[in-house]
Every structure is written in structure tokens, then in C-alpha cells.
Amino acid sequence: MIHELRIYHCLPNRMPALLKRFDTVTLKLWDRHGIRQAGFWTTLIGPSNHALYYMIAWESLAEREKKWGVFQTDQEWIAARAASEADGPILERVENYFLQPTSFSSVK
């Protein structure tokens, strides 16, 4: 098992649009494609509240490449992303990390 940590740095005032997109569209499409989220977080206290942190659980990098690739080319996703950005871009940048648990991690 590996976890993918993705950090979406939003442009000012665009976090509501990003959260709405995940809540109303993205997660339903992930379910359809077998993509398993492991959690979502926003910053309660910290230097910026413009970031969304989330993790996806994968059996392997091969599973990630296959499922993520299909999701990225899903016509419903492409249309929903475009619609959510009709008022302008949402993201300033994205950070992406692939994490593996240590031998003493409670998450395996």
C-alpha cells in the first residue's frame, strides 16, 4: 500500500470552488473509477488557508497510473473541471508526493 499526498494551493478566494468541485463531482467520479480517498484536510491554524491537502490510497504505482490516467481522460471530469473554472483558474500550483509507511506506522 502506498499513499499519494496531493496539496492544492488555491488562488485567493477560490477554495470554495475547489471544495464544491470535490464534493459534488470529483469524488463521485473517483468512486466510478475505483479511486479510494484516505482523507481531506484544510488548514485550521497555519501560515495560509489557501491549501487543500488530501491523500489517496493505492495498492501500487501501477494501479495509480492506470486508474488516474483513465480518470484524467474521463469526459465528465474534463467538462466539470472546465465548468468549475469558468470564473477563472482555481489552482496556483499542485504538490504531489508518494508515501510509503514505515515499519512502525499505524497505517500500513
C-alpha positions, -999 to 999 in steps of 0.1 A, spaced: 0 0 0 12 35 -8 -4 68 -2 -4 97 -26 -4 131 -8 -16 159 -30 -15 196 -20 -36 220 -40 -26 256 -35 -56 277 -45 -56 312 -58 -71 337 -34 -109 333 -29 -110 301 -50 -111 275 -22 -149 274 -21 -150 264 -58 -124 237 -53 -142 222 -23 -175 223 -42 -160 205 -72 -147 177 -49 -179 175 -30 -203 175 -60 -183 159 -88 -148 146 -83 -155 121 -55 -184 105 -74 -161 101 -104 -134 86 -82 -159 60 -69 -167 51 -105 -130 46 -113 -121 28 -81 -100 56 -66 -100 54 -28 -95 86 -9 -78 84 25 -87 118 38 -90 156 30 -78 185 52 -77 222 52 -56 244 74 -72 254 107 -41 272 121 -11 280 99 6 304 76 -20 300 48 -56 288 45 -54 286 7 -43 249 5 -63 216 4 -44 185 15 -56 151 5 -44 115 3 -53 87 -20 -47 50 -11 -32 29 -38 -22 -8 -39 8 1 -62 21 27 -85 9 6 -114 -27 8 -100 -23 46 -97 -10 51 -132 -39 30 -147 -68 45 -127 -55 81 -126 -49 80 -163 -85 69 -170 -99 94 -146 -79 123 -162 -94 115 -196 -130 110 -184 -151 134 -205 -174 141 -175 -143 151 -154 -130 173 -182 -163 191 -186 -168 195 -148 -133 209 -143 -138 234 -172 -172 245 -157 -157 249 -122 -131 272 -138 -155 293 -158 -148 322 -134 -111 317 -137 -84 292 -126 -87 277 -92 -52 264 -86 -19 283 -83 1 250 -81 0 214 -71 24 194 -50 24 156 -52 42 130 -30 41 93 -30 45 80 6 52 45 19 46 35 55 74 29 79 77 -4 98 62 13 129 34 32 112 -2 26 124 -12 30 87 1 1 66 
